[in-house]
C-alpha cells in the first residue's frame, strides 16, 4: 500500500547526520552548523509526482520528481554534486538510488504513525532522521 506523504513535518531527531555529511566530504564548519539546525519538510504528493522542500535557517533544498523516471539531481547547497536519481515505491516506502561519484548513495522515506522517517545513505554511513507531522 502506498502512503500519503502530504504535509508539513518537523525534525525531532537526527542520528549520525554528521557522519553522513562527512562521507559526502562536507567541510567541518558546515557539518557543525548543520547538525544543530531545526529542519522542516513540506511534502506535496500528487499521484506519482512529488515535491519535497526542506527548510532551515541555514539552507533550503527543493526536490521534484516523478516516480519511476530517472532524473538529474544537483545537490546544490548540500554537497554540490550531480547525481542520477531514481525514486520508486518499495511497499509503503519511497526509495531513491543515486548514481554518481559516491558509492551506495540514496535515501528512503516512510511513515509510521505521525512520524516521517528519512534514512540517508552514502558509502558505509547511514543517518536516520525522524520528523513529526505538524498539526
C-alpha positions as CSV (number, residue, x, y, z in Angstrom):
1,X,0.0,0.0,0.0
2,X,1.3,3.4,-0.9
3,X,1.5,6.0,1.8
4,X,0.2,9.6,1.8
5,X,3.3,11.8,2.5
6,X,1.4,15.2,2.1
7,X,2.0,17.6,4.9
8,X,4.4,19.6,6.9
9,X,7.0,17.7,9.0
10,X,9.3,19.0,11.8
11,X,12.6,17.3,12.7
12,X,12.7,15.7,16.1
13,X,15.9,13.5,15.9
14,X,18.9,13.4,13.7
15,X,21.0,10.2,14.3
16,X,24.5,10.2,12.6
17,X,23.9,13.2,10.4
18,X,27.5,14.4,10.9
19,X,28.9,11.0,9.8
20,X,26.7,11.1,6.7
21,X,27.9,14.6,5.8
22,X,31.5,13.6,6.4
23,X,31.1,10.7,3.9
24,X,29.9,13.4,1.4
25,X,33.1,15.4,2.1
26,X,31.2,18.3,3.5
27,X,33.5,20.7,5.4
28,X,33.9,20.7,9.1
29,X,32.3,24.1,9.8
30,X,29.2,23.3,7.7
31,X,28.8,20.0,9.4
32,X,29.0,21.6,12.9
33,X,26.3,24.1,11.9
34,X,24.0,21.6,10.1
35,X,23.7,19.1,12.9
36,X,22.1,21.8,15.1
37,X,19.5,23.1,12.6
38,X,15.8,22.7,13.0
39,X,14.5,21.4,9.7
40,X,11.0,21.5,8.4
41,X,9.9,19.4,5.4
42,X,6.9,20.3,3.3
43,X,5.8,17.4,1.0
44,X,3.3,17.7,-1.8
45,X,2.3,14.4,-3.3
46,X,0.1,14.4,-6.4
47,X,-0.2,10.9,-7.7
48,X,3.3,9.9,-8.9
49,X,4.6,13.5,-8.7
50,X,6.4,14.7,-5.6
51,X,7.8,18.0,-4.4
52,X,9.8,17.8,-1.2
53,X,11.0,21.1,0.2
54,X,13.4,21.1,3.2
55,X,13.7,24.4,5.1
56,X,16.2,25.5,7.7
57,X,17.7,28.8,8.8
58,X,21.0,27.8,7.1
59,X,19.9,26.3,3.7
60,X,16.8,25.3,1.9
61,X,16.6,22.4,-0.6
62,X,13.9,21.6,-3.2
63,X,13.5,18.3,-4.9
64,X,10.9,17.5,-7.5
65,X,10.5,14.1,-9.2
66,X,8.1,11.7,-10.8
67,X,8.2,8.1,-9.5
68,X,9.9,5.7,-11.9
69,X,11.5,8.4,-14.0
70,X,15.3,8.8,-13.7
71,X,16.3,12.4,-13.3
72,X,19.5,14.5,-12.8
73,X,19.7,15.9,-9.3
74,X,22.0,18.7,-8.5
75,X,22.5,18.6,-4.7
76,X,23.1,22.3,-4.6
77,X,23.5,23.6,-1.0
78,X,24.3,20.1,0.2
79,X,27.4,18.5,-1.3
80,X,27.1,20.3,-4.7
81,X,27.3,17.1,-6.8
82,X,25.2,16.0,-9.8
83,X,23.8,12.5,-9.5
84,X,21.4,10.4,-11.5
85,X,18.4,9.7,-9.2
86,X,15.5,7.2,-9.4
87,X,12.7,7.0,-6.9
88,X,10.4,4.0,-6.7
89,X,7.9,2.6,-4.2
90,X,9.1,-0.4,-2.1
91,X,5.9,-1.3,-0.4
92,X,4.9,1.8,1.5
93,X,8.5,3.3,1.4
94,X,9.8,5.8,-1.1
95,X,13.3,4.6,-2.1
96,X,15.8,6.7,-4.0
97,X,19.0,5.4,-5.6
98,X,21.6,8.0,-6.6
99,X,24.4,7.2,-9.0
100,X,27.5,9.4,-9.0
101,X,31.0,9.6,-7.7
102,X,30.0,8.3,-4.2
103,X,29.0,4.6,-3.8
104,X,25.9,3.2,-2.1
105,X,24.2,6.6,-2.1
106,X,20.4,7.2,-1.7
107,X,17.6,7.6,0.7
108,X,14.3,6.1,2.0
109,X,11.2,7.8,3.3
110,X,8.5,6.1,5.2
111,X,5.7,6.9,7.6
112,X,4.9,5.2,10.9
113,X,2.0,6.8,12.8
114,X,2.5,10.5,13.0
115,X,6.2,10.3,12.2
116,X,8.1,10.5,8.9
117,X,11.4,8.7,8.7
118,X,14.3,9.5,6.4
119,X,17.2,7.2,6.0
120,X,20.2,8.7,4.2
121,X,23.0,6.5,2.9
122,X,26.4,7.3,1.5
123,X,29.1,4.6,1.3
124,X,29.0,2.9,4.7
125,X,27.4,5.7,6.6
126,X,23.7,5.7,7.5
127,X,21.8,8.6,9.0
128,X,18.2,8.3,10.3
129,X,16.2,11.5,10.7
130,X,12.7,11.4,12.3
131,X,10.1,14.1,11.7
132,X,6.8,14.6,13.4
133,X,3.7,15.8,11.5
134,X,2.9,19.4,12.3
135,X,-0.7,19.8,13.3
